[in-house]
């Protein structure tokens, strides 16, 4: 296991800044996901750590050692690519043992290490098969085994599950987590899939236009996003912007689009200040009748059934609001076009750091 740190890392392609002075620390033995939209700098960060690219400024440390000037094949890094990059003419065993052969290990050492890693990825008995004779999930595990067998200090994974269908991808998320925990290796995982990042990660780094928007544990990032970008990228969120009109013992009131809303326990905003608050769709409660507690009203415009949840799209506060409910009824208990009333617990509505 090893720690990884990047300090003031900047990367440019021509006049375009891909990474802008990012700072990142990856604890020993943890799995950290770089999450963000295409072009935000995720893969570039991975390639810089691996040594495939050189930064304009900044330093990269692996286990406290600055590696900027150390060649890629001397950094002892394992990497799994999106395409897996298996040698099609080689068997599973030959693919896995390739890196060990390049390191001039003895035949007995190679046999032992390959057998050990095949057991880890649950591919015993597949040694003589070629990649084309394997399923997508099996190919992914071969690529993972090839990266792990050299006992790298860190493992870099570049959207390595994205080529799989949804069902298999979900299964492989669990398998990947099991394998990495068993190998006790420090790993950095690039993905644009929010669910994947939440499932796999010890920590998530949300990236935006070459900067780090927020880093934290999955629960922290989801439940306490700093701004609208993080809240909107990692899951769904509704936003209310306006002026704080009242402060109460445990909450504040925000006036937005003519509506008075009891919003949040966050008291950093004072009366008269502008503010933006966010509320997740699953945190909102819907009522068919006027509730006694503070509430808003809206008209249901769309109802989307998705098996485990139903999503309601409402016209509310001169905008569209999403509400998600766990399905406990065979059909929706509300009808299109009906007026409903919505409220939430104040602690679930969060202050965003965005300017109004």
C-alpha positions as CSV (number, residue, x, y, z in Angstrom):
1,X,0.0,0.0,0.0
2,X,1.1,3.6,-0.6
3,X,-0.1,7.1,-0.3
4,X,-0.5,9.4,-3.3
5,X,-0.4,13.2,-3.2
6,X,-0.4,15.8,-5.9
7,X,0.4,19.5,-5.1
8,X,-0.5,22.5,-7.3
9,X,-0.7,20.3,-10.4
10,X,-1.3,22.1,-13.6
11,X,-1.6,20.7,-17.1
12,X,-2.1,22.6,-20.4
13,X,-2.6,21.5,-24.0
14,X,-1.7,24.5,-26.0
15,X,-3.5,27.5,-24.5
16,X,-6.1,25.3,-22.9
17,X,-5.7,24.6,-19.2
18,X,-6.9,21.0,-18.5
19,X,-5.9,21.0,-14.8
20,X,-5.6,24.2,-12.8
21,X,-3.4,23.9,-9.6
22,X,-5.2,20.9,-8.1
23,X,-4.2,19.5,-4.7
24,X,-5.2,15.9,-3.8
25,X,-4.2,13.4,-1.1
26,X,-5.1,9.7,-1.4
27,X,-4.8,7.8,2.0
28,X,-3.0,4.5,2.1
29,X,-5.2,1.5,1.2
30,X,-8.2,3.6,0.2
31,X,-10.2,3.6,-3.1
32,X,-10.7,7.2,-4.3
33,X,-13.0,8.0,-7.3
34,X,-12.4,10.9,-9.6
35,X,-16.0,11.8,-10.7
36,X,-17.0,14.5,-13.2
37,X,-18.3,15.2,-16.7
38,X,-16.2,14.6,-19.8
39,X,-13.4,17.1,-20.2
40,X,-13.1,18.0,-16.5
41,X,-9.6,16.5,-16.1
42,X,-10.2,13.1,-14.6
43,X,-8.2,11.0,-17.0
44,X,-5.5,13.6,-17.4
45,X,-4.9,13.5,-13.6
46,X,-4.6,9.7,-13.8
47,X,-2.2,9.9,-16.7
48,X,0.0,12.4,-14.9
49,X,0.2,10.2,-11.8
50,X,1.0,7.2,-14.0
51,X,3.8,9.1,-15.8
52,X,2.2,9.1,-19.3
53,X,2.0,13.0,-19.2
54,X,4.2,15.7,-17.8
55,X,2.7,18.6,-15.8
56,X,3.5,22.2,-16.5
57,X,3.7,22.9,-12.7
58,X,3.3,21.0,-9.5
59,X,4.6,17.8,-7.9
60,X,3.4,14.2,-7.7
61,X,4.4,12.0,-4.7
62,X,4.0,8.3,-4.2
63,X,4.7,7.1,-0.7
64,X,6.4,10.5,0.0
65,X,8.8,10.2,-3.0
66,X,8.5,12.8,-5.7
67,X,8.1,10.9,-9.0
68,X,7.8,13.7,-11.6
69,X,11.1,12.7,-13.2
70,X,10.7,8.9,-12.7
71,X,9.9,7.0,-15.9
72,X,6.4,5.4,-16.1
73,X,7.8,1.8,-16.0
74,X,9.8,2.7,-12.8
75,X,6.9,4.0,-10.7
76,X,5.5,0.5,-9.9
77,X,2.0,1.4,-10.9
78,X,-0.7,-1.0,-12.1
79,X,-3.3,0.3,-14.6
80,X,-6.6,-1.0,-16.0
81,X,-7.8,0.7,-19.1
82,X,-11.4,1.2,-20.4
83,X,-10.6,-1.2,-23.3
84,X,-8.8,-3.7,-21.0
85,X,-6.0,-3.8,-23.6
86,X,-5.6,-7.6,-23.4
87,X,-3.3,-9.3,-25.8
88,X,-5.7,-11.2,-28.1
89,X,-3.2,-13.9,-29.2
90,X,-2.3,-14.8,-25.6
91,X,-4.1,-17.0,-23.1
92,X,-5.4,-15.7,-19.8
93,X,-2.3,-17.1,-18.1
94,X,0.0,-15.5,-20.6
95,X,-1.7,-12.2,-20.3
96,X,-1.4,-12.2,-16.5
97,X,2.2,-13.4,-16.4
98,X,3.4,-10.9,-19.1
99,X,4.5,-8.2,-16.6
100,X,6.2,-10.8,-14.4
101,X,8.2,-12.1,-17.3
102,X,9.3,-8.6,-18.2
103,X,10.6,-8.3,-14.6
104,X,12.7,-11.5,-15.1
105,X,11.1,-13.5,-12.3
106,X,11.8,-17.2,-12.1
107,X,9.3,-19.6,-13.6
108,X,8.3,-21.0,-10.2
109,X,7.7,-17.4,-8.9
110,X,5.5,-16.6,-11.9
111,X,3.5,-19.8,-11.5
112,X,2.9,-19.1,-7.9
113,X,1.9,-15.4,-8.3
114,X,-0.4,-16.2,-11.3
115,X,-2.2,-18.9,-9.4
116,X,-2.6,-16.6,-6.4
117,X,-4.1,-13.8,-8.4
118,X,-6.4,-16.1,-10.5
119,X,-7.9,-17.3,-7.2
120,X,-8.3,-13.7,-6.1
121,X,-10.3,-12.8,-9.2
122,X,-12.1,-16.2,-9.3
123,X,-10.8,-17.3,-12.7
124,X,-9.2,-20.6,-11.8
125,X,-9.7,-23.0,-14.7
126,X,-9.7,-20.3,-17.3
127,X,-5.9,-20.2,-17.7
128,X,-5.8,-21.6,-21.3
129,X,-8.6,-19.5,-22.7
130,X,-8.1,-16.6,-25.1
131,X,-9.7,-13.2,-24.5
132,X,-12.3,-13.7,-27.2
133,X,-13.5,-16.8,-25.4
134,X,-14.3,-14.8,-22.3
135,X,-17.3,-12.7,-21.3
136,X,-16.9,-8.9,-20.7
137,X,-16.8,-9.4,-17.0
138,X,-14.2,-12.1,-17.2
139,X,-12.0,-10.0,-19.5
140,X,-12.3,-7.2,-17.0
141,X,-11.1,-9.5,-14.2
142,X,-8.1,-10.7,-16.4
143,X,-7.1,-7.1,-16.9
144,X,-7.4,-6.5,-13.2
145,X,-5.4,-9.6,-12.4
146,X,-2.6,-8.5,-14.8
147,X,-2.4,-5.2,-13.0
148,X,-2.4,-6.7,-9.5
149,X,0.0,-9.6,-10.1
150,X,3.0,-7.3,-10.3
151,X,2.1,-6.1,-6.7
152,X,2.0,-2.4,-7.6
153,X,2.2,0.4,-5.1
154,X,-1.0,1.9,-6.4
155,X,-3.7,0.8,-8.9
156,X,-5.1,3.2,-11.5
157,X,-8.5,2.4,-13.1
158,X,-9.7,4.4,-16.0
159,X,-13.5,3.9,-16.5
160,X,-12.8,0.1,-16.6
161,X,-16.4,-0.9,-16.1
162,X,-18.0,1.4,-18.6
163,X,-17.9,-1.2,-21.5
164,X,-20.1,-3.6,-19.5
165,X,-23.9,-3.7,-19.6
166,X,-25.7,-2.3,-16.6
167,X,-26.5,-5.5,-14.8
168,X,-22.9,-6.9,-15.2
169,X,-21.5,-3.5,-14.3
170,X,-23.4,-3.5,-11.0
171,X,-22.2,-7.0,-10.3
172,X,-18.6,-6.1,-11.1
173,X,-18.7,-3.1,-8.8
174,X,-19.2,-5.5,-5.9
175,X,-16.5,-7.8,-7.2
176,X,-14.0,-5.0,-7.8
177,X,-14.6,-3.7,-4.2
178,X,-14.0,-7.2,-2.8
179,X,-10.8,-7.7,-4.9
180,X,-9.4,-4.4,-3.9
181,X,-10.2,-4.9,-0.2
182,X,-8.6,-8.4,-0.3
183,X,-5.5,-7.0,-2.0
184,X,-5.3,-4.0,0.4
185,X,-4.1,-1.8,-2.4
186,X,-4.4,2.0,-2.8
187,X,-6.5,2.7,-5.9
188,X,-7.6,5.7,-7.9
189,X,-10.7,5.1,-10.1
190,X,-11.9,7.4,-12.9
191,X,-15.7,7.4,-13.6
192,X,-18.5,9.6,-14.8
193,X,-21.1,7.3,-13.3
194,X,-22.4,8.7,-10.0
195,X,-23.9,5.4,-8.7
196,X,-20.5,3.6,-9.4
197,X,-18.6,6.2,-7.4
198,X,-21.0,6.0,-4.5
199,X,-20.9,2.2,-4.5
200,X,-17.1,1.8,-4.8
201,X,-15.5,4.6,-3.1
202,X,-14.0,5.4,0.3
203,X,-13.7,9.0,-0.9
204,X,-15.1,10.8,-4.0
205,X,-13.3,13.7,-5.7
206,X,-15.8,15.7,-7.8
207,X,-14.0,17.6,-10.6
208,X,-15.2,20.6,-12.5
209,X,-13.4,22.2,-15.4
210,X,-9.9,21.2,-14.2
211,X,-10.5,22.0,-10.6
212,X,-11.6,20.0,-7.5
213,X,-15.1,21.1,-6.6
214,X,-15.3,18.9,-3.5
215,X,-13.7,15.9,-1.9
216,X,-15.1,13.7,0.9
217,X,-16.7,10.4,1.8
218,X,-19.7,9.4,-0.4
219,X,-22.2,10.2,2.4
220,X,-20.6,13.7,2.9
221,X,-20.6,14.5,-0.8
222,X,-24.2,13.4,-1.3
223,X,-25.7,14.8,1.9
224,X,-23.7,18.0,2.2
225,X,-22.8,19.2,-1.3
226,X,-21.0,22.6,-1.3
227,X,-22.6,24.0,-4.4
228,X,-25.2,23.5,-7.2
229,X,-22.7,21.7,-9.5
230,X,-21.8,19.1,-6.9
231,X,-25.4,18.6,-5.8
232,X,-26.7,18.4,-9.4
233,X,-23.9,16.1,-10.7
234,X,-24.0,13.6,-7.8
235,X,-27.7,12.8,-7.8
236,X,-30.7,15.1,-8.4
237,X,-31.5,18.2,-6.5
238,X,-34.1,21.1,-6.5
239,X,-32.8,24.6,-5.9
240,X,-34.5,27.6,-4.3
241,X,-32.9,31.1,-4.6
242,X,-34.1,34.2,-2.8
243,X,-33.9,36.4,0.2
244,X,-33.9,35.3,3.8
245,X,-36.9,37.0,5.4
246,X,-37.0,35.3,8.8
247,X,-34.6,33.5,11.1
248,X,-36.2,31.0,13.6
249,X,-34.8,29.0,16.5
250,X,-34.0,26.0,14.2
251,X,-34.6,27.2,10.7
252,X,-34.7,30.1,8.3
253,X,-37.4,31.3,5.9
254,X,-36.6,32.1,2.3
255,X,-38.8,34.1,0.0
256,X,-38.6,32.8,-3.6
257,X,-40.8,33.6,-6.6
258,X,-43.5,35.0,-4.3
259,X,-43.6,32.0,-2.1
260,X,-42.5,31.9,1.6
261,X,-40.5,28.7,2.3
262,X,-39.4,27.3,5.6
263,X,-36.1,25.8,4.5
264,X,-33.0,25.0,6.4
265,X,-31.4,24.6,9.8
266,X,-28.3,26.2,8.4
267,X,-28.1,29.6,10.1
268,X,-25.1,31.2,8.5
269,X,-27.4,33.5,6.5
270,X,-29.0,36.4,8.2
271,X,-32.3,38.3,7.5
272,X,-32.1,40.3,4.3
273,X,-29.2,38.2,2.8
274,X,-29.5,36.4,-0.5
275,X,-29.2,32.6,-0.5
276,X,-29.5,29.4,-2.5
277,X,-30.7,26.2,-0.9
278,X,-31.0,22.7,-2.3
279,X,-33.2,19.8,-1.4
280,X,-33.0,16.2,-2.8
281,X,-36.1,14.8,-4.4
282,X,-36.3,11.8,-2.1
283,X,-36.3,14.2,1.0
284,X,-39.6,15.8,0.0
285,X,-42.9,14.6,1.3
286,X,-46.1,14.8,-0.8
287,X,-49.6,15.3,0.7
288,X,-53.0,15.2,-0.9
289,X,-54.4,17.6,1.7
290,X,-53.0,20.7,3.3
291,X,-50.6,19.7,6.1
292,X,-50.4,21.5,9.3
293,X,-46.7,22.1,9.0
294,X,-45.1,24.8,6.7
295,X,-45.5,23.7,3.0
296,X,-45.6,24.6,-0.6
297,X,-48.2,23.7,-3.2
298,X,-47.8,22.4,-6.7
299,X,-49.5,20.8,-9.7
300,X,-48.3,17.4,-10.9
301,X,-47.3,17.6,-14.6
302,X,-45.5,14.2,-15.1
303,X,-45.5,10.9,-13.3
304,X,-42.6,8.4,-14.1
305,X,-42.8,4.9,-12.8
306,X,-39.4,3.2,-12.4
307,X,-40.1,0.0,-10.5
308,X,-38.7,0.8,-7.1
309,X,-39.5,4.6,-7.2
310,X,-42.0,6.9,-8.7
311,X,-40.8,10.4,-9.8
312,X,-43.3,13.3,-9.8
313,X,-42.5,16.5,-11.8
314,X,-44.4,19.4,-10.3
315,X,-45.0,23.0,-11.3
316,X,-44.1,24.8,-8.0
317,X,-42.7,28.3,-7.3
318,X,-42.7,29.1,-11.0
319,X,-40.3,26.3,-11.7
320,X,-40.3,22.5,-12.1
321,X,-39.6,20.5,-8.9
322,X,-38.8,16.8,-8.8
323,X,-40.1,14.5,-6.0
324,X,-39.2,10.9,-5.6
325,X,-41.2,8.4,-3.5
326,X,-40.4,4.8,-2.7
327,X,-43.2,2.6,-4.3
328,X,-45.4,1.2,-1.6
329,X,-48.5,1.2,-3.9
330,X,-49.1,-0.8,-7.1
331,X,-50.0,2.5,-8.8
332,X,-49.4,6.2,-8.0
333,X,-51.6,7.5,-5.3
334,X,-51.7,10.9,-7.1
335,X,-53.1,11.8,-10.5
336,X,-51.8,14.0,-13.3
337,X,-53.0,17.5,-13.0
338,X,-53.9,17.2,-9.3
339,X,-52.8,19.8,-6.7
340,X,-50.5,18.5,-4.0
341,X,-48.7,19.9,-1.0
342,X,-45.0,19.3,-0.3
343,X,-42.8,19.8,2.7
344,X,-39.6,18.5,4.2
345,X,-37.5,18.3,7.4
346,X,-35.5,21.5,7.7
347,X,-32.2,19.7,8.3
348,X,-32.4,18.1,4.8
349,X,-32.4,21.4,3.0
350,X,-28.8,22.6,2.5
351,X,-27.2,26.0,1.9
352,X,-25.2,26.2,-1.3
353,X,-22.1,28.3,-1.6
354,X,-23.1,29.7,-5.0
355,X,-23.7,33.4,-5.5
356,X,-27.3,34.3,-6.1
